């Protein structure tokens, strides 16, 4: 069986619509529909999967409506390498997938056989740097068949806004039995090629279609893995006074730029539905290989090199960390939410800024953002230093126990210090 047999002559077409140096928006005409997402429900629960043909590659569990802003549970699929078509396609694309990256348009042309397996519709291909972790503190390939909550499945909430998820983390589609350390070592020496992944819109997660060893090589080097990411529209927007448009992470595609009926594809953009029987079949579709693989401790430990999804959202909510902005907040020239003060302090500690402890202490000393003080005291207590110790000592003397919730934090911090540090 040859690759061209997957396509009838002049049947499937991949049409480039917009491009930049980092991304391309394209239209799949008469897509084969072998690579797609589909959702179902069972016993007041929801299930959404990425499929290759009839094989689930990854499973997301949620409420029966698969609430897009609620954290979901993730577990393994059955394995991309269990289908002959995937072995054939990825095998024949192997030389191009493993070639040094040149530019996005060249990669787009190389990937057309894979892109043609999508459903008919509008998509984006982008060049991204992704973390080889699941966004919840676990090495990306160390997934199993037990659904577990993952905050990277949804945006985070702060005061009156959600975070803006983008492709950032990875999930596997291949069984761990395919792992080969020699291939990992090869990619540690040649890191200019790209992995390929499918982005789950509304989350921070992508499922790897090719490049599991490339991602593992990057993990062992504490680096992100360069990945070509396939994604659908992140949202469909209907402004009152402007043209309707599809929003992608790198582009806006307006109604006028579409080559088909905007309304038709907007109405059919939702995931296909599984029947009750299909849903039950997928729930029972498990590959025990995901549960039993003995990953080495050094590979499992690689996840510690990367921020998880909650930290990523905190950095986004913190916003600009310039000294000018920090001084403006301290001088009350810029007003922010009390929670934002906490995010800024957290972000400063995460980025190891010398302004972290001074900013938190000066917020308290200024009398501003009292709702944030307990959070700031807690964060300070987690970063011991002579400066922090002196701050807590002076607080205990001056406050005289008037704010016991803060006194408790200061006392616990000082009690935990070695005697010579007091």
C-alpha positions in Angstrom: 0.0 0.0 0.0 1.4 3.4 -1.0 0.8 6.8 0.5 -1.0 8.1 -2.6 -3.6 5.4 -2.2 -5.0 7.3 0.8 -6.0 10.1 -1.6 -8.0 9.9 -4.8 -6.6 12.1 -7.6 -7.8 15.7 -7.3 -10.0 14.7 -4.3 -8.4 16.1 -1.1 -6.9 19.6 -1.4 -4.8 21.6 1.1 -5.1 25.3 0.3 -2.8 27.9 2.0 -4.7 31.0 2.9 -2.4 33.2 5.2 1.1 32.8 6.4 3.8 34.4 8.5 7.3 33.2 9.5 5.8 31.2 12.4 2.4 29.9 11.2 0.1 29.2 8.2 -3.7 29.1 8.1 -5.1 26.6 5.6 -8.2 25.0 4.3 -8.7 21.3 3.9 -11.1 20.5 1.1 -12.7 17.1 1.1 -10.7 16.0 4.1 -10.5 12.3 4.8 -11.7 12.8 8.4 -9.4 10.1 9.9 -7.9 12.5 12.4 -10.6 14.2 14.5 -12.1 14.9 17.9 -15.4 13.4 19.0 -17.3 13.6 22.3 -19.9 11.5 24.1 -21.6 11.2 27.5 -22.3 8.4 30.0 -23.8 8.4 33.5 -23.8 12.3 33.8 -20.2 12.4 32.7 -18.6 13.5 29.4 -15.9 12.0 27.3 -13.9 13.6 24.5 -11.2 11.9 22.5 -8.8 12.6 19.7 -9.2 9.7 17.2 -7.1 8.3 14.4 -9.8 6.3 12.5 -11.6 4.4 15.2 -8.7 4.4 17.6 -8.7 6.9 20.6 -5.3 8.5 20.9 -6.1 10.4 24.2 -9.1 10.7 26.4 -10.5 13.6 28.3 -13.2 13.1 31.0 -15.5 15.9 32.3 -19.1 16.7 33.1 -21.8 15.6 30.7 -21.5 19.0 28.8 -17.6 18.9 28.8 -17.6 22.4 30.3 -14.8 24.3 28.4 -13.7 26.3 31.4 -13.7 23.4 33.9 -10.7 21.3 34.7 -10.9 17.8 33.1 -9.4 14.4 33.8 -6.9 12.9 31.3 -5.9 9.4 30.6 -4.2 7.4 27.9 -5.7 6.3 24.6 -5.0 3.0 22.9 -1.8 3.9 20.8 -1.3 5.5 17.5 1.0 2.7 16.4 -1.8 0.2 16.7 -3.2 1.3 13.3 -1.6 0.2 10.0 -2.5 3.5 8.3 -0.7 5.5 10.9 2.4 3.3 10.7 2.4 3.6 6.9 1.8 7.4 6.8 4.3 8.4 9.5 6.8 5.8 8.2 6.7 7.3 4.7 6.9 10.8 6.1 9.8 9.9 8.4 12.6 11.2 6.2 10.9 14.6 5.9 9.9 14.8 9.5 13.4 14.1 10.6 15.0 16.5 8.2 16.4 19.8 9.6 13.8 22.5 9.8 14.0 25.2 7.2 10.8 27.2 7.3 7.1 26.9 8.0 6.0 26.7 4.3 8.4 23.9 3.5 7.1 21.9 6.6 3.5 22.7 5.5 4.1 21.1 2.1 5.9 18.1 3.6 2.9 17.5 6.0 0.1 17.7 3.4 -0.4 13.9 3.4 -1.1 14.1 7.1 -3.1 17.4 7.0 -5.4 15.8 4.4 -6.5 13.3 7.0 -8.2 16.0 8.9 -11.9 16.8 8.5 -12.9 19.4 5.9 -12.3 22.8 7.5 -10.0 25.6 8.5 -6.8 25.0 10.4 -3.5 26.5 11.5 0.0 25.0 11.4 2.4 26.8 13.7 6.0 26.3 14.9 5.9 26.2 18.7 8.3 25.5 21.5 6.5 23.1 23.8 7.3 21.7 27.3 7.7 17.8 27.3 5.5 17.6 30.4 1.7 17.2 30.9 1.4 20.6 32.5 0.7 19.0 35.9 4.1 17.9 37.0 4.5 14.7 35.1 6.8 13.6 32.3 4.6 13.7 29.2 4.9 10.0 28.2 4.2 8.7 31.7 0.5 8.7 31.3 -1.7 5.7 32.3 -5.3 4.5 32.0 -6.5 6.1 35.3 -8.2 9.4 34.6 -6.5 12.2 36.7 -7.4 15.9 37.0 -5.1 18.1 35.0 -5.3 22.0 35.3 -3.7 22.3 31.9 -7.1 21.1 30.3 -8.8 24.5 30.9 -8.1 28.2 31.5 -7.5 29.5 35.0 -9.8 32.0 36.6 -8.8 35.2 38.4 -11.3 37.8 39.7 -13.1 38.7 36.5 -11.1 37.0 33.7 -9.8 33.7 32.4 -6.3 33.0 31.3 -5.6 32.6 27.6 -4.6 29.0 26.9 -2.2 28.3 24.1 -0.2 25.2 23.0 2.3 24.6 25.7 2.4 21.0 27.0 2.4 17.5 25.5 0.5 14.2 25.8 1.6 11.0 24.1 -0.2 9.0 21.4 2.3 6.2 21.2 2.6 3.3 23.7 5.7 3.5 26.0 6.9 0.2 24.7 8.2 2.1 21.6 10.7 3.9 23.7 14.3 3.5 22.5 17.1 5.3 24.4 19.4 5.1 21.3 16.9 7.2 19.3 16.7 9.7 22.2 20.5 10.0 22.2 20.4 10.6 18.4 18.0 13.5 18.8 20.0 14.9 21.6 22.7 15.5 19.0 20.3 16.6 16.2 17.7 18.9 17.6 16.9 21.0 14.5 14.1 18.8 13.3 10.5 19.1 14.5 8.0 17.0 16.3 4.3 17.1 15.2 1.3 17.5 17.5 -2.4 18.2 17.5 -3.6 21.1 19.8 -6.7 20.7 22.0 -8.3 24.1 21.7 -9.3 25.8 25.0 -6.5 24.0 26.9 -2.7 24.2 27.1 -2.3 20.6 25.8 -1.2 19.0 22.6 -1.2 15.4 21.6 2.0 14.3 20.0 1.5 12.5 16.6 5.2 12.1 15.9 8.3 13.0 17.9 8.1 11.1 21.2 11.8 10.5 21.2 12.5 14.1 20.2 10.5 15.3 23.1 12.2 12.9 25.5 15.6 14.1 24.3 14.5 17.7 24.9 13.3 16.7 28.4 16.6 15.2 29.4 18.3 18.4 28.3 15.8 20.6 30.2 14.7 22.3 27.0 11.4 22.8 25.1 10.8 20.6 22.1 10.3 22.5 18.8 7.0 21.2 17.4 4.7 21.8 14.4 1.3 22.1 15.9 -2.0 21.5 14.1 -4.9 23.4 15.5 -8.5 24.4 14.7 -10.0 27.8 15.4 -9.7 28.8 19.1 -13.0 30.7 18.8 -15.6 32.0 16.4 -16.4 35.7 16.9 -19.5 37.6 15.8 -18.9 41.3 16.4 -21.9 43.6 16.0 -20.1 46.2 13.9 -17.3 44.2 12.3 -17.0 41.1 10.0 -17.3 37.7 11.6 -14.1 35.8 12.0 -12.3 32.7 13.1 -9.6 33.3 15.8 -6.5 31.2 15.7 -3.5 31.7 18.0 -1.4 33.4 15.4 -4.1 34.7 13.0 -7.6 36.1 12.5 -9.4 34.7 9.5 -12.3 37.0 8.6 -15.5 35.9 6.8 -14.3 37.7 3.7 -11.0 35.7 3.7 -12.8 32.3 3.9 -13.2 30.5 0.6 -16.4 28.7 1.7 -19.6 29.7 3.6 -18.5 31.0 7.0 -21.9 30.2 8.5 -21.7 26.5 7.4 -18.4 25.9 9.0 -19.2 27.9 12.1 -22.3 25.7 12.7 -20.3 22.5 12.2 -17.2 23.5 14.1 -18.3 21.6 17.3 -16.9 18.1 17.9 -18.9 15.2 16.4 -21.0 13.2 18.9 -20.5 9.6 19.9 -23.4 7.3 20.3 -23.9 5.7 23.8 -22.5 2.4 22.3 -19.5 4.2 20.8 -18.8 5.9 24.1 -18.9 2.6 26.1 -16.6 1.0 23.5 -14.1 3.8 23.9 -14.2 3.7 27.7 -13.3 0.0 27.4 -10.6 0.7 24.9 -7.5 0.4 27.1 -3.9 -0.5 26.5 -2.2 -2.0 29.5 1.2 -1.0 28.2 0.6 2.5 29.5 0.2 1.2 33.1 3.2 -1.0 33.4 6.2 0.7 31.7 9.1 1.2 34.1 10.3 4.7 33.4 13.7 5.6 34.9 13.9 8.1 37.7 16.0 10.5 35.7 13.4 10.6 32.9 10.5 11.1 35.4 12.4 13.8 37.1 12.7 15.9 34.0 9.2 17.5 34.6 10.7 19.5 37.4 12.5 21.7 34.9 9.3 23.2 33.6 6.5 25.4 34.9 3.2 23.7 35.3 -0.1 25.2 34.0 -1.0 27.0 37.3 2.4 28.8 37.2 1.9 29.6 33.6 -1.5 31.2 34.4 0.0 33.1 37.3 2.7 34.6 35.1 0.0 35.7 32.6 -2.2 37.2 35.4 0.9 39.0 36.8 1.5 40.8 33.5 4.3 43.3 33.2 7.0 42.8 35.8 9.1 45.9 34.9 10.5 48.0 37.8 8.4 51.0 36.5 5.1 49.1 36.9 6.1 47.8 40.4 6.9 51.3 41.5 3.6 52.6 40.1 1.7 50.0 42.1 3.6 50.7 45.3 3.0 54.4 44.8 -0.7 53.8 44.1 -0.4 55.3 40.6 -1.7 52.0 39.2 -4.6 50.1 40.8 -4.8 46.4 40.4 -6.8 43.5 42.0 -5.5 42.3 45.3 -5.1 38.8 43.7 -2.9 40.4 41.0 -0.5 41.6 43.7 -0.2 38.0 44.8 0.4 36.9 41.3 3.0 39.6 40.7 4.8 38.5 43.9 4.6 34.8 42.9 5.9 35.7 39.4 8.8 37.7 40.8 9.8 34.7 43.0 9.4 32.3 40.1 11.6 34.4 37.8 14.1 34.8 40.7 13.8 38.6 40.6 15.6 40.6 43.3 12.4 42.6 43.6 10.3 39.7 44.9 10.7 40.0 48.7 11.1 43.8 48.7 7.9 44.2 46.6 5.9 42.0 49.0 7.2 43.7 52.1 6.6 47.2 50.7 3.0 46.3 49.8 2.4 45.5 53.5 4.4 48.6 54.7 2.4 50.9 52.4 -0.9 49.7 53.9 -2.2 48.9 50.4 -4.1 45.7 49.3 -4.8 44.4 52.8 -6.7 41.5 51.2 -3.4 40.2 49.8 -1.3 40.4 53.0 -1.9 36.8 54.1 -0.9 35.5 50.7 2.2 37.8 50.6 3.2 36.6 54.1 2.8 33.0 53.1 5.0 33.5 50.0 7.6 35.3 52.0 7.7 32.5 54.5 8.5 30.1 51.7 11.6 32.0 50.7 13.8 32.3 53.8 16.5 35.0 53.8 18.0 37.4 56.4 15.9 40.1 54.9 12.7 38.1 55.3 13.7 37.1 58.9 14.2 40.8 59.8 10.9 41.7 58.3 9.0 39.1 60.3 10.8 40.1 63.6 9.9 43.7 63.1 6.3 42.8 62.3 5.9 40.7 65.5 7.3 43.6 67.6 5.2 46.3 65.9 2.0 44.4 65.4 1.7 43.0 69.0 -0.6 40.2 67.9 -3.3 42.4 66.5 -3.5 40.4 63.4 -3.3 36.7 64.6 -3.6 35.3 61.1 -0.4 37.1 60.1 1.3 36.5 63.5 0.8 32.7 63.0 2.7 32.8 59.7 5.5 34.9 61.1 5.9 32.8 64.2 5.9 29.5 62.2 8.6 30.9 59.9 10.9 32.0 62.7 10.3 28.8 64.7 11.4 26.8 61.7 14.7 28.6 61.5 17.9 27.1 63.0 18.8 28.6 66.3 21.8 30.4 64.9 19.6 32.2 62.4 17.4 34.0 64.9 
